[in-house]
Amino acid sequence: MLKFLRGVILTLGVLLVPGAQAASVLFLNPGTPVEAFWVSYSQFMQAAAHDLGMDLRIQYSDRVSENIIKQAREALQGPHRPDYLVFVNEQYVAPEVLRLAKGSGVKLFMVNNALTPDQMKLIGPRADKYPDLLGSLVPNDEEGGYLMLKELIRLHGPVAPGQSIDLLAFSGLKITPSAQFREKGMRRALAEHPEVRLRQLVYGGWTRQRAYEQARLLFKRYPQTSLVWSANDEMAFGVMQAYVEAGGVPGQGALFGAINNSPAALQALLDKRLSVLLGGHFTLGGWALVQLHDYDEGVDISQYGGRDRQIPLLQLIDRTQARRLLAMGDAQGFGVDFHKLSAKGRPATYRYPFSLQTLMH
């Protein structure tokens, strides 16, 4: 298949030898161009593409599922098809993207949210029906939600018999698998701690403003709140703003936990406004490009731990790691040599070392 060389190659500074063709990749980013998590996600992918000599284009859907479908249709059925389409099963769009891809010749790869068990039942045996779906990489969202609440409870400390700890929880979108898994993990931790009372769980839609509006009401309703669990950093910041306006001091009166290692979240951890932070999953798109690069080079990625894989990227970040991650964000290409992670020419025992530790070297 003809590989289209996009203008973005020039902006990424990829040097091509005459006659060489760069594998073209389109990433349908479900977030917005001003959302810290999805911006850092894109930057990490661009660093990987530059390193690996791939032609990467990124389109944002602004969290509107119809936009994702429209962008997928143009990419998969239009005249300028990429070699690879990377996308997220945000708001359950995957089955429709798979349908649009049939017969397109474009290879697909899912990141962050893969097919849900219900979707897999409906779709049936994938290998026969969708041979162009190469695989998926997802984080340990359920464990992330669990670890966050467990650490918040540990930091709070024990309470006297008969006393309880009031908890508020802010989840993302009901129709996003990652939000569901994180919430499930939070409830697993809750079941282990009867002294913690979940006063209310609300869906902040991943946004600061929505969570702020919800928190203003909830802090009035539950003034004894001492733990706040947030499925991402943006919502945590909105809730913190409402808490400060109500006269509270984050990290003192109430302990806040969040997921995502945006610079603002890392700084909030260092300032002790955030007590618990998990992150590392902004790297998934970059790791996916390593696998697509290998596939393009004829490597059977399934032999090296590829295909469908959950990576334990979400882990508790301490303050030393927060400083390291802040410095890394300023480093050229995040300081990662993506070529070194390739499975090309490796023995059968090699496994892709995708982890936060790989990043922290």
C-alpha positions in Angstrom: 0.0 0.0 0.0 1.3 3.5 -0.9 2.5 5.3 2.2 1.6 9.0 2.3 4.2 11.4 3.5 2.5 14.1 5.5 3.7 17.6 6.0 4.0 16.9 9.7 7.2 15.0 8.9 8.9 18.3 8.3 7.6 19.8 11.5 8.8 16.8 13.4 12.2 17.0 11.7 12.3 13.5 10.4 15.1 13.1 7.9 14.2 10.8 5.1 16.6 9.2 2.7 15.5 9.5 -0.9 13.0 6.9 -1.8 12.4 5.9 1.8 8.8 5.8 3.0 7.8 6.6 6.5 4.9 4.6 8.0 2.0 7.0 8.4 0.0 7.0 11.6 -3.1 9.0 12.5 -4.0 9.3 16.1 -7.6 10.3 17.0 -7.0 12.0 20.3 -10.4 12.0 22.2 -9.4 15.1 24.3 -9.0 18.8 23.6 -5.8 20.7 22.6 -5.8 22.5 25.9 -6.3 19.4 28.2 -2.9 18.9 29.9 -3.2 15.1 29.9 -4.0 14.7 26.3 -1.5 17.4 25.2 1.4 15.6 27.1 0.1 12.3 25.6 0.4 13.8 22.1 3.9 15.2 22.8 5.1 11.8 24.0 3.8 10.2 20.8 5.5 12.9 18.7 8.8 12.2 20.5 8.4 8.5 19.7 7.4 9.2 16.0 10.4 11.5 15.6 12.8 8.9 17.1 11.3 6.0 15.1 11.1 7.9 11.7 7.3 7.6 11.5 4.9 10.1 10.0 2.4 11.0 12.8 -0.7 13.2 12.5 -3.0 13.9 15.5 -6.6 15.1 15.4 -8.5 16.1 18.5 -12.2 15.3 18.9 -12.8 17.6 21.9 -14.5 14.7 23.8 -17.4 14.6 21.2 -18.0 11.0 20.1 -19.5 12.2 16.8 -16.2 14.0 16.0 -14.3 10.7 16.5 -16.6 8.8 14.1 -16.4 11.6 11.5 -12.6 11.8 11.7 -12.4 8.0 11.5 -14.7 7.9 8.4 -12.6 10.5 6.6 -9.4 8.6 7.4 -10.6 5.2 6.6 -12.8 5.9 3.6 -11.2 9.0 2.2 -8.5 9.3 -0.5 -5.5 9.8 1.9 -5.6 6.8 4.1 -2.9 6.4 6.8 -1.1 3.1 7.2 -2.2 2.9 10.8 -5.0 4.4 12.8 -4.6 4.6 16.6 -7.7 5.4 18.6 -9.4 5.2 22.0 -12.7 3.4 22.8 -13.9 6.7 24.3 -17.7 6.7 24.7 -17.8 3.2 23.2 -17.0 4.3 19.6 -14.8 1.2 18.9 -17.4 -1.0 17.1 -18.3 1.8 14.7 -14.6 2.5 14.0 -14.1 -1.2 13.3 -17.1 -1.3 11.0 -15.8 1.8 9.0 -12.3 0.2 8.7 -13.5 -3.0 7.0 -11.9 -3.2 3.6 -9.9 0.0 4.0 -6.5 -1.6 4.2 -5.7 0.5 7.3 -4.3 -1.3 10.3 -5.9 -0.4 13.7 -4.6 -0.1 17.2 -6.5 0.8 20.4 -5.0 2.6 23.4 -6.2 3.5 26.9 -9.7 2.0 26.5 -10.1 -1.2 24.5 -13.2 -3.2 23.6 -15.4 -3.9 26.7 -16.5 -7.5 27.4 -20.0 -6.6 26.2 -18.6 -5.2 22.9 -16.5 -8.3 22.4 -19.5 -10.6 22.9 -21.4 -8.6 20.3 -18.5 -8.5 17.8 -17.6 -12.1 18.1 -14.3 -13.7 17.1 -12.1 -10.8 16.2 -9.4 -12.5 14.3 -11.7 -13.6 11.5 -13.9 -10.5 11.4 -11.4 -7.8 12.0 -7.9 -9.0 10.9 -6.7 -5.4 10.6 -7.1 -4.8 14.4 -3.5 -5.4 15.5 -4.0 -5.0 19.2 -4.4 -2.7 22.2 -2.5 -1.2 25.1 -4.5 -0.2 28.3 -3.4 0.8 31.8 -4.4 -0.8 35.1 -7.3 1.6 35.7 -9.1 -0.6 38.3 -6.0 -1.0 40.3 -5.3 2.8 40.0 -8.7 3.6 41.5 -8.1 1.1 44.3 -4.5 2.3 45.1 -5.6 5.9 45.3 -8.3 5.3 47.9 -6.1 2.9 49.9 -3.3 5.5 50.1 -5.8 8.3 51.1 -7.1 6.1 53.9 -3.6 5.2 55.0 -2.6 8.9 55.1 -5.7 9.9 57.0 -4.9 7.4 59.8 -7.2 5.3 62.0 -10.4 6.7 63.7 -11.9 5.9 67.1 -14.4 3.0 67.3 -17.8 4.1 66.1 -16.3 7.1 64.2 -16.3 7.3 60.4 -14.4 9.1 57.6 -16.5 11.0 55.0 -15.5 10.5 51.4 -16.6 12.3 48.2 -15.8 10.7 44.8 -15.6 12.4 41.4 -15.6 10.0 38.4 -15.3 10.9 34.7 -17.9 9.9 32.1 -20.2 7.0 32.8 -19.7 5.8 29.2 -15.9 5.7 29.3 -14.4 2.3 30.3 -11.5 3.9 32.2 -13.8 5.8 34.4 -15.8 2.7 35.1 -12.7 0.7 36.0 -11.3 3.4 38.3 -14.6 3.6 40.1 -14.7 -0.2 40.4 -11.3 -0.1 42.1 -12.4 2.7 44.4 -15.4 0.6 45.5 -13.1 -2.4 46.1 -11.0 -0.4 48.5 -14.2 1.0 50.1 -15.4 -2.6 50.8 -12.2 -3.2 52.8 -12.7 -0.2 55.0 -16.2 0.0 56.6 -15.1 3.0 58.6 -15.1 5.1 55.4 -18.5 6.4 54.2 -18.9 7.3 50.6 -21.2 10.3 50.9 -21.7 10.7 47.2 -20.2 9.8 43.9 -20.8 12.2 41.0 -19.7 12.3 37.3 -17.6 15.4 36.6 -17.1 14.6 32.9 -13.3 14.8 33.4 -13.6 18.7 33.5 -12.5 21.2 36.1 -15.6 23.4 35.8 -18.2 20.7 36.1 -16.4 19.2 39.2 -16.1 22.7 40.7 -19.8 23.3 40.3 -20.7 19.9 41.8 -18.2 20.3 44.7 -19.6 23.7 45.7 -22.9 22.0 46.5 -21.4 18.8 48.0 -19.1 20.6 50.5 -22.2 22.4 51.8 -24.1 19.1 52.0 -21.2 17.2 53.6 -19.1 19.7 55.6 -17.3 16.8 57.4 -15.7 15.5 54.2 -12.1 14.5 54.9 -11.2 12.4 51.8 -11.7 13.4 48.1 -11.1 10.8 45.4 -10.9 12.2 41.8 -10.5 10.1 38.6 -8.3 12.8 37.0 -6.4 15.9 37.9 -8.6 18.4 36.2 -11.6 17.4 38.3 -9.4 17.4 41.5 -8.4 21.0 40.8 -12.0 22.1 40.3 -12.9 20.4 43.6 -10.0 22.0 45.4 -11.1 25.4 44.2 -14.5 24.9 45.7 -12.9 23.6 48.9 -10.7 26.7 49.3 -13.7 28.9 48.6 -15.5 27.1 51.4 -12.7 28.0 53.8 -10.7 24.7 53.6 -7.0 24.0 53.1 -6.3 21.1 50.7 -3.9 18.6 52.3 -4.9 19.7 55.8 -8.7 19.7 56.4 -9.3 17.2 53.6 -6.9 15.0 51.6 -7.2 15.0 47.8 -6.2 12.2 45.4 -6.0 12.3 41.6 -4.7 10.5 38.5 -2.5 12.1 35.8 1.0 13.4 35.9 0.4 16.8 34.3 3.0 19.5 35.4 0.2 21.2 37.5 -0.6 17.9 39.3 3.0 17.1 40.0 3.5 20.6 41.4 0.4 20.2 43.5 1.9 17.0 45.0 5.1 18.8 45.8 3.1 21.6 47.4 1.2 19.0 49.4 -2.2 20.3 48.1 -2.5 16.9 46.5 -1.8 14.1 49.0 -2.0 11.2 46.5 -1.2 11.1 42.8 -1.0 8.3 40.3 0.3 8.6 36.7 2.3 7.2 33.9 -0.4 6.3 31.4 0.2 9.3 29.2 3.0 7.1 27.7 0.6 4.6 26.1 0.5 6.2 22.7 4.3 6.3 22.5 4.6 2.7 23.5 1.9 1.8 20.8 4.1 3.5 18.2 7.1 1.3 19.2 4.9 -1.8 18.5 3.6 -0.3 15.2 7.1 0.5 14.1 8.1 -3.1 14.8 5.0 -4.5 13.0 5.9 -2.3 10.0 9.4 -3.8 10.1 8.0 -7.3 9.9 8.2 -8.2 13.6 5.6 -10.5 15.1 4.7 -8.2 18.0 2.6 -10.9 19.7 5.8 -12.9 20.4 7.2 -10.1 22.6 4.2 -9.4 24.8 2.4 -7.3 22.2 -1.2 -7.7 20.8 -3.6 -7.1 23.6 -2.0 -6.0 26.8 -2.7 -4.3 30.1 0.4 -2.4 31.5 0.6 -1.5 35.2 1.5 2.1 34.4 -0.8 3.7 37.1 1.2 3.7 40.3 1.7 6.0 43.2 4.1 8.8 42.5 6.1 10.1 45.4 7.6 13.6 45.6 11.1 12.5 44.4 9.5 10.9 41.3 7.4 14.0 40.8 10.5 16.2 40.6 12.0 13.7 38.2 8.9 13.7 36.0 8.8 17.5 36.0 12.4 17.7 34.8 11.7 15.0 32.2 8.9 17.0 30.7 11.5 19.7 29.8 14.0 17.2 28.3 14.3 16.7 24.6 12.1 13.7 23.6 11.4 13.1 27.3 14.9 11.6 27.5 13.7 8.3 26.0 15.5 6.4 23.3 12.5 4.7 21.7 14.7 2.7 19.3 16.2 0.8 22.3 12.7 -0.5 23.2 12.2 -2.1 19.8 11.9 -5.9 19.6 13.6 -6.1 16.2 16.4 -8.6 16.3 15.8 -9.5 19.9 15.7 -13.0 21.3 12.3 -14.7 21.9 12.6 -14.1 25.6 12.5 -10.3 25.1 9.4 -8.4 26.4 8.5 -4.8 25.7 9.7 -3.0 28.9 6.8 -0.5 28.9 6.6 1.0 32.4 7.0 4.1 34.4 10.4 2.8 35.5 11.6 2.7 31.9 10.7 6.4 31.7 12.4 7.3 35.0 15.9 6.0 34.0 
